[in-house]
């Protein structure tokens, strides 16, 4: 029992240390944005880039998002961190515009951020500062975090009215249904990677995914398949079923400069540089 208590104490201490370190991570330049391509499977070209937050801790190295994002949400730091990520992503998108004029950027947003009354004006200001059209920004909210409150739902409708596209991330892992999405101004649904994991060797998984995607199409939603890591998954998926794909097969999360080089060496008819690592 003493050993068990000591382990619990150690975990609690580390959690407190990380919370304190996270408060200074932005000003110290420890937080960085990595980017992963979303690919049009039929045209075989990059159509969007997802911004992914990374924390390079000076003592502990790279800390996984699932360790520090919940801490940021608990402490409220997610508000300032989220706005920093949004500003950085919009800035980088503006710098890529000459290489790919129609490119979009996807940015994750936490429910806590959407409770801020100035979130929409702040987002509009970030877009305006870099002369980026609102329809080139897609904000992703995780399915499990879909709003129950009218306040957040109203904020999503305000963003839609501004012209920002909205996406549901990790779809299939929560308790919502596609029909529920009809009440929200959602343009895109990203099917969770768990549904892709065995579609190339399990007929049941392939049938389940097909049914989900076809229902999404019927509701007028753009469907994105996440977690494509093998050519077999891509072959089983097929561009005719799901138009957009994302995963290590097309590129791992990488720095903005690497994305610029990827766009520079790609063309609408060229095959994405699959498996590129920063």
N, C-alpha and C positions, 0 to 999 in steps of 0.2 A: 504493500500500500504506500509506503514511503517513497519507493521508486516511482510509482505511478503519479503521486502528487508532485514529485520533483519534475517529471516530464511535463505535467500540466503547467507548472510554474514557468518552466523554460519556454513553452509555447506562448504563454501569456506575455512573458517579458519580450520575446521577439516581436509579437504583435504590437506591443506598445512602442518598441523601438522603431518599427517600420512606420507606424502612424506619425511619429515625430519627424522621422527622416523625410517622409512624404511631403510634409509641410514646406520643406525647403528644396524639394527636388526640382521644381520649375526654375527657381532663381539660380540654382547651381548648374543648370543645364543638364541634369541627369535624365530628364524625360525626353524621349525622341519619338518621332512618328516614322513608322515603317509603312510601306505600301505594297499591296498585292493586286495584281491585275484581275479584272473580270473580262471574260472573252466571249465574243459572239461566235458560237460554235459553227454556224453555217458559213459565215464569212471568214472565220478563222482570224479574227483581229481583235485587238484590245478596244473595248468600248467604255470602260470605267476602271477606276482605281480605288480600292478601299484603304482608308487610313486606319492604321492599327497602332495603338499606344504601346510604347516599350519603356521600361525603367532600367537604366544602367546604373546600378548602385555601386558606389566606389569601393565598398567593402564586400558585398555579397554577390557582385556580378549582376547578370541579367535576372530580374525578378519577374516571374510569370504574371501576366495580367490577372489571372484568377486569384492571385494572392493580394494584389494591391488595389485593384478596382473596387472590391467590396469595402476596403478601408477608406478609400476616397469617398464612396457613397455615404458611409456611416458618419464621417467627419464633416461632410458638406464640401470637402475640397474638390469633389467632382465638378462643381459649378465652375470654379476658376480653371481647373485642369481641362475640362471639356471645352471651354471657350478658347483656351490656348490651342488645343488640337484643331478646332474648327478654323481658327485664324491661320494656322500653319498649313492646313490642308488646302484651303482656298488660295492661299499665297502660292503654294506649289502648283496647284492646278493652273493658275494664271501663267506661271512660267512655262508650263507644258503646252500652252494653247497654240503656239506657232507650230509645234510638232504634230499636234492632233487637235484641230479646232473644235471638234464636237465631243471631246472627251468629258466624262463626268467623274465626280469624286463622291464616294460614299463615306459618311462619317457616322460613327455610333453615338447615340445620345441616350443618357440615362433619364429615367422618370424624374429624378430629383432636379435635373437641369430644367425640365419643362415646367416646374412649379414656379420658376422665377418669372415675374411679370414682365421683365425687359428682355426675355430670351429672344423673342421674335425680332424686336428692333435691333438687338445686338447682332443677330445673324444677318439681318439686312445690311447693317453697317459694314460687317466684314466682307460681304459680297460686293458692296458698292466701293469699298476702299481698293479692291483689286479688279474692279470692272468685270466681275464674273456674273453672268446671267443666273438667276435663281434656279432655273430648270436644269442647270448643270450640277447642282448639289442634291444629293440624295441622303436623307437622314435615316439611319437604321435604328429601330427600337426592337429589343428582344421580345419574342412572343410572350414569354413568361412575365414580361413587364408591361403588357398591354394595359392601358389605363382603365381603371374602374371609376376614377374621379372625373367629374365633368370639367374640372379645371384643365387637366392635361388633355382631355379630348378636345376642348376648345382651342388649346394651344396648337394642336396638330392641324386643326382646321384653319387656323390663322396662317400657319406655315404653308399649307396647301394654297391658300388664297394668295400668298406672296409669290407662289410659283415654284417653291421647293418641292421636290419629290420625296415621298415617304416610302420606307420599306420595312417589312417585318423580317427580322433575323431569326435564325435557328428555328424555323417553323416546323412544327410536328413534335416539339419537346414539351410544349405547354398544354393547357387545357382548353384553348380556344378552338374554334372551327373556322373554316374558310368563309362560311356565311356571316360570321361575326365581323369579318373584315369589311363587309359591305357598309357597315355603319361608320367606318373610318376612311379618310381620303387616301387610301393606300394604292400605290402604283406598282410596287414590286414585292414579291415574296421570295425569300431565300430558304430553300428546303435544307434542313439540318443535315450535316455530313453523315449522321448515323444511318440515314436512309440510302446513302450511296455506298456504304462500306462493303456490301456484298451483292450488289446488283449484277455483277458479272459472273457470279457463280450460284445464285440463289433465285429461282424463278418467282418465289413468293415476294421477295424484296422488290424485284423488278416490277411486278404487278401492282404492289402497293404504291410505289413511287409513281408509276404511270397514272394511276387513278387520282392521286393527289395533284399531279401537275395538270391533268386534263380538267379537273374541277376548277383549278386556278385559272386556266385559260378561259373557261366558260364564264367566269366572273370578271373577265377583262383584265386580269393581273399578269404582269410580266414575271415569269418564273425563273429563278436562278438556282442551279444545283451547286451546293458547296461541297468541298472536300474531295474533289476529283484528283486522285493521286496516281492512278494507273491507266494505261491505255485501254485495258479491258473494261474499266468503268465507263470511259468515254464512248467506246464502241457500243456498250449495252445501253447507254443513255440515249445517244443519237440526237443530232441537232434538231430533228423534226419533233422530238418530244419536249426538250427543254432548250430554249434558245440561248441562254447565257450560262456559262460555267465558270467556276472559280476553284482553285486548289493548287497543290504543289506541282501538278503536271504542267501547269502553265507558268509557274513562278512562285517562289517563296516570298514572304515579306522582305522588302529591301528598301534601301535608302532612296530619297528623292532623286539623287544624281543617277543612280542605277536605273530608275524608271525612265528618266530622260534619255539615257542611252538606249534603253529597250525601245522606246518610241521612235528614236532617231533611226534605228536600224531596222524597224518594222515598216511595213506598208499594208494597205488594206488587203492585199493578196498574199502577203508573206505570212508564214507560219510563226506564231509566237515562239520566243526562245524558252522552251519548256524546261523547267527545273533550274532556272537561273537562281543563283544564291548570291546575296549581297556579301 
